[in-house]
Amino acid sequence: MTPDEPEEERTTLRRPVPGVLAAPVVHLLDIEATPSEPARRVEIGPGPLTIGRGAQSGLVLPSGDVSRNHCVIALHGEAAIISDLGSTNGTIVDGKRVHEPVRLSIGARLTLGPFTLVYRSGRAADFARGEEVEKDLARAGRYVAALLPPPLPEGPVRADWRFVPSANIGGDGFGYGWLDEHRFAVWLLDVSGHGVGSALLAASVMNLLRVHSLPGTDFTDAAAVLAALNDRFQMDRQGGLYFSIWYGVYDTRSRIIGFGCAGQHPAFMIVPGEATPQPLWVKNPAVGLAPDWPYRRAEVAVPPGARLHLFSDGAFEIITADDRQLTIGDFLPLLAAAPQPGLPEPERLWQAVRGASRPGPLDDDVALLTLDFP
Amino acid sequence: MELQVVQDAGAPTRLVLVGRLDASGTEKVEVLFMARVRAAAGDVLVDMTAVGFVGSLGIRLLISAARLAERAGRKVVLFGAQPPVAEVFRTVALDDLIPVAADEAAALAQLVA
C-alpha cells in the first residue's frame, strides 16, 4: 500500500473478517481417565486456574499425591503459563519437573500425581468440529461393540472377553457361536488402519460371519471361509483396507479344532500340565492382499481343561512408560501366568496390558477373548 | 519417520526408512515413497535397518510400492528388517507376496536373479 491510496481503502483492508480473524482462542486441559476418575475436559478461563486437591482449587484433583495447592495456570495474551506452587511431588511438564514458570506448548503433557493433563489451544470452532468427529468415532465404536456376542458361562465351550476400543477406533472385531449341534466357530479380526472406515469394514465382516452369509461356503472349513472372505474383500475394492483374521472351528465329538489364520499372529492354547502356551498358526497373507490365494488350515487336539486365547495386536504392540516397544514375546508370559481367583481371565490380561503401557489413551483397540474347553 | 533417498550412478535406487512405520509415520512418508518408486529408472532397494516398528498401514505401503514397480517391469526388494519387524513380516506372510531379503547383499542377489 502506498501513502497515496485513499484512507477509506486502508480502513476497509484493516477490518477483521467476522468469524475468522476474530474467532476466539480457547485454552483447554484434557484430563485423562484414571482407574477412579473418568476423562474430562476443563477450560482455562481469563482468570488464573489453580490446581490442587484442596476444595478451594479451581480444578480439584483428588489424590494424596497432589498437594492442596499444587500449581496454577494463567493466561498472558495467548500464552498459558504454568507455575508450581511448592508442591510436594512436583509439577511435571513433558517429563521434566518445573521449577520456574513455563509456557505450555500445545499438546504438553502435565503429570500431577496420578493424573495426566494435556494442554490444548485453538479456535473454538475447530474444537467443536473435533468434538463432532470424536462423537462419530465413539458411535462407530459402540456399533462394533454392539455386534459382539455375550459371554458363555456354561456349556461345552465357555467364552469370555474384554474389548477396549481406542479413541481412534482400531477396527478390531470378534465373534463365536454354534454352527450346528456339535461344531463351534470362533474368530477374531483386525482391519488395517484406524477410524470410521476401519470400523465399517470390521462391522461388514462381523455381520457376514455372524449369520454365515457367504453363499456356497462351508463355515466348518476355516480355509474355505478365509478364501471366501478374500474373494469378497479385496483391498482394491475396499478403499485400500484389508484385514487379518484368525478363524477356528471346534468339534465337540472329536475334540479337534481346525483353524486358519490370515496375516494374523497365533492364537495360543494352554493345556493343563504344560507350562508353555501352544501357538496355533498357519502362514497365510491377510485377507484382501492377494487375489485367489490358496489358504491353508491346520488342526490340533483340544485336551479337557484346555484354554484358548485369541487377542488383537493392540494387546501387545504397546509402548511402555520408559518408551519401549513391546512385542508378542513380552505378552506370552502373561498368558502363562496363573489365573487370579475371582478375576475373569480377559480382565486379568487387560489389567496387565494397561499396567504395562504408558499413561494415556492406548493407540489401538485391545480385544482379549478366552475360550475354555472343560 | 524419515525417508532418505540414495541414488548412486549405476546402482539401484535405495530408499532408506528411518523411524516407526506406524499410522502417522506411514502418512508422513507414503506420498514421497510412492513417488520415488514410481520415478525410479530401475529396481529399488528399501533399507529397513532403521525401522523399529511396522504397522498395518506400513505393510500396505510396502506391498503397494512393490506392486507398482512390478507393473512397470521392475522390482522393489526390502532388506535389513530388525527381528521384531521380521517377525511381523513373517506373521503377515509378506515374503510370500513381495521380495524380502535378510541383508543388502541378499537383496542385490535377488535383483540379479
Interface residues (C-beta under 8 A of the other chain):
Chain A: D190 V191 S192 G193 H194 M235 G240 Y242 S244 G263 Q264 H265 K283 N284 P285 A286 L289 A290 E317 Q325 T327 I328 D363
Chain B: D22 A23 G52 F53 G55 S56 L57 I59 R60 I63 P84 E87 R90 T91 V92 A93 L94 D96 L97
